[in-house]
Amino acid sequence: MFADDVLQKFIPYSERIVITGCNGLLGQKLHQLLSPHNTIIGIDLQPDTHLKGPDFQYHTLDITEGSELIDAILEIQPRFIVNTAALTGVDLCEEEKDLCWRVNVLAVEHLIRAANKTGAFLVQVSTDYVFNGKNPPYSESDITSPLGFYGKSKLAAENSLRGSDIEYAIARTQILYGVAPQIRPNFVDFIRNKLTEGENLSIVDDQIGNPTLADDLAEGICRIIQLRKKGIYHISGSESISRYDFARKIAVQFGEDPDRISPMKTASLNQKAPRPEDSTFRLDKINKEIAFHPCNIVDGLKIYQQQLEQLQTALGGDN
């Protein structure tokens, strides 16, 4: 992560930017960075939002409704669209393939059509699940081979962008965590909550990847927008680790006994969707092309803890 004065050089100014899924973790982080100096138009399913800003607009909209979405984008006339909306529950995607395809593929195709009509630059958030986890670490140019339907849907969206005539960037990420109001629990939330409640945990030690602080991903996307970088970028935390070892680091950060966490194997969970064993990213491209070096695990968890304490104070209790 960069100091604030350096980061300011990579935050766009005076742009009209649409953020889909603005009420989610990443959407809120992008809003936080971008709203002070840009016109932000947030799109999400909820009837209202707690997000505010000097020039912020909110639209309740289902991005799978193509004509409504395209009409809205045509009216807004944004310079950039950042699509953070997705169906990310990998087991749910395996069970509800039609829903998964509508949200993760067809909605992106609607956004592509809207971007084509308005000349907007589209930033699509994608995933490490486009890889099978057999040949890490993965660079942006490595061959994709998703194991489950979630990864297949996200790869299909990437392919739709590649086949389009619009300007676009794809930001692949993984194991996203962070703090924001009214969001679904992420991996760090889950571990922290269970340990606080006095539970002992068994966590898989055969799934490996780069835990990613949402603030880092948002910052990387801001740099892509500011520099108008096209193509695929891997944006994740700087360190690779198993879920089990990551859970132990979470325990230590929050003053809990890491020995309350035991290792287990993925196969014993009998999950519907297959997961890549090791989807570790190579980060050479973001280091060189957008001058970005994401934080390590310990620093990321410290930031998470600080933000959690701030949010709890603001809310007057636990979150």
N, C-alpha and C positions, 0 to 999 in steps of 0.2 A: 504494500500500500504506500502511496505517496503522501507527502505533506500537503496540507490544504492549499498552499500557495501554488504548488506545482500542479495539483489536480485541477485548479481553476482553469488552466490552459486547455484542459480537455473536456470542459463542459460547454456544450453549444449555447449560443446566445441568440435571442430574438427569433427562434424557430417555432413553427407550429408542429407539435409532435403528438401523435395519437399513441396511447398506451392501452392495449387490450389486456384484460385481466388485471386492471389497475388496483383492485382491492387485495390481490394476493401479495405474498412476501416480496417477490422481485418487483412487481408493479409498484408497490409502495416505496421500495428503495429507489427506483428510477424516478418516481415522482419527487421524492425528497431531494435528489440531486438536481433535477432538471427544472422544477417548478419556479425557483426564484428568478430565473432569467429567461424563461420561455413560456409560450402559450401551450399548456398541456390539456389535451382532451382525453379524459379517461373513459374507457368503455368496459362495462362488466355486467353481470347478470342481476346483481342486487338492485333493488329499487332506489337505494340511496348509498352514499359513501361518506365516511368521516374525513376524507381527504380535502384539503383546502389549498389555496394558493392565490397569489395576486392576480393571476389571469388563468384560472382553472375552470374547466367545464366538465360536466359529467353526463354521460349518456347511458341509460339502461338499455342494453342491446344484447341479443343472442347472435354471436358471430357466425353461427351455422345457418342463419337466415340470410341467404345471399343477397337478395334484392334490397332488403332493409339495410344491411351492412354497406353495400356499395353506394346506395343513395346517401347514407350518412357521411361516408368518406368524401363523396363528391361535394357535399355541402360544406364540409369542414375544410377541404383543400389543404391537407397537411403537407409539410416538407418531408417528414419522416413518420413511419409507422413502426412501432416495436410490438411484436406479438408475443406476449408472455402467457397468453391463455392456452391451456392444454388439458387434456385428460391424462394425468400422470400416474394414476394407480395401476401398476403393471398387471396385477391380478384381475382387476376390474376390466382392463382393456382386453384381457384374454377371454373374459366372460361376456362382455358387451362389445363385440367387435364392430357392430354397426354404429353405435354411439361413439366409440373410439375413432372410427374413420371419419365421421361427420365433424368431430371437434378438431382432430389432429391433422386431417388432410383436406377435407372439403372446405373448411373454414379458411385454411391457408390459401386455397385456390381462389376463394372469394376475395381475400385481401390482395392477391396478385392481380386480379382483374381491376380492383379498385385502384391499386398503385399504378397500373398501366394507364388508367384513364386520367389520373391526376399528376403523374410524374413523380410520385412519392418514392422515397428510398425505404425499402422494407427490411427490417431486422427480425429474423426468425430465431427463436430460442429452440435449440435441439438438445440432443442427449448422447451420453456415452453408450447407451443401449443400442446404437446403430452398429456396434462392434460385438463380436462373439466372445471376446475376452480370452482368446487363445494365444494372441501374439502381442502382448503389451511391451513397451509403452506405445501408445498410438499417436501418430501425427495426423494432421488434417488431410493428408493425401493418401493415407492407408486405406486398404480395401475394406468396405463395410460388409457386414454379414450378420444382421440382427437375428437373435434367437427367438424372441417372442413377438406378439402382435403389436405391443407398444412400440418397440424399436422399429418394426416394419412400417408402422404408420408415420413415425417421425422421419424415417428415411424417405418414404414416399413424398412427404411434404418438402424435404430437401430437393428431391428430384424434380418436383414441380417448379421450384424456384430456379433450378439449373436450366430447365427447359423454357423459361420465360424470357421476355425481352426487357424486364425491369432491372433497375439497380437494386442489389440486395446484399445482405451479409447474413451468415448463419453463425450463431454463437452456441457452440456445443458446451454443455456443462454437466455436472454430476454431483450427487450427494449434497444438495443445497440445504443450507441451514441459516438461521438468523432470527432476529427479533422484530416484530411489527404487531400492531394491534389487530385483533380479530382475524387471525390467520389459522389455518389448520396446523396441527403439531407436525414438526419435522423431526428428524432422527435425534437431534440434540435435545429437543423438548421432551421426546419420549423417554430417553434415558434419564434425563434429569428428574422428570416427574416420577418415574417408577422408583428411583433411588430415594427421593424425598419422601415418598409414601412408605418406605421401609421394605420394598420388595427386592428380592434377589433376581438376577436376570441371567438368561442364557442368550448369547449373541453369536452369530455366525463368524467364524474365523477364516472362511474360504471365499469371501467376497472382498475384493480389494479395489480401491480407487482413491480419488482425490476429494476429500471433503471440501466444500466450497462455501465460504461466507458470502451471503447474498449481496452484501455491500461491495465485495470485490467484483462479482458478476455485473452488478449495476455500473460500477466504475469502468469496467472493461467495455461495456456496451456504449457508454458515453464517449469513450475514446474512439470507438469505431465510428460513431455518428459524427463527432467533431472532425475526424480525419477523413471521413467518407470512404472508409476502407471497404472493399468488396471481397466476397468470397467467404470461406469457412475459417472460423477461429475457435480454437479450444481455449476456454476460459474456466479455470478451476483453481482450487487451492494448490499451493506449491508442493505439497507432500502427499505421497501415496501411503495408504495404511489399510489394514483389514477393519471391518466393522467392529470386531471384537476389541482390537487394540484402540480404536477410536473411542469406543464406549468407555474403556478404562481411563483414557485421558480426560473424558468428560467428567467421570467420577472424581478424579484428582482435582480438577479445576473447581469443583463445587464442594470440596472437602468431604467427599464420601469415600468409603473403602472400596478400592477397585477390585479387591478379591471377592466382593459380592457378585461380580460378573464372571460367568463361566463360559468357556468356548463351546460351540456346537457346530454341526455341519449343516449346510443348506439342505441337503437331501432329506434330513429328518423333519423338515417343515412341511413337506408335501405341498408346496405352493403350486398354484395353477400355471404360473408363468415362469419360464426359465430365466435365470439371471446370468450375465457374463461373470466369470470368475475373477478376472483382473482386467479392468478397463482403464488402467492408469494412462493419463494424458502426458504427452510431450508438450511443453509450453514454449518452445523455442520461438514460435512464430509471434506470439503476443509479446514476448520479451523484446524481439527485434523490431517488429513492424509497428506496434503501438506503444512501445516503451513502458510495458506494464509488467510488474513483478508481484503477483498476488501474495498474500500473507501465508505464513505457515500455520500448522494446526494449533500450537499453543497460543500464538498471537490472535488467531481467529476466535478461539474460545474465550480469551480475555475480553475481546471486543464484545462478543455475545453476552458475557456476564455483565459487563458495564451497561450495555443497552437494556438488558433485562431489568437490572436494578433501577434504571431511569424510568422505564415503562411502569414498573410496579409502583414507584413513587408517584408518578403522574396519575395512576389509576387508584391510588390509595389502598393498595393491597396486592395480593398475588395475581400473577397472570398465568 
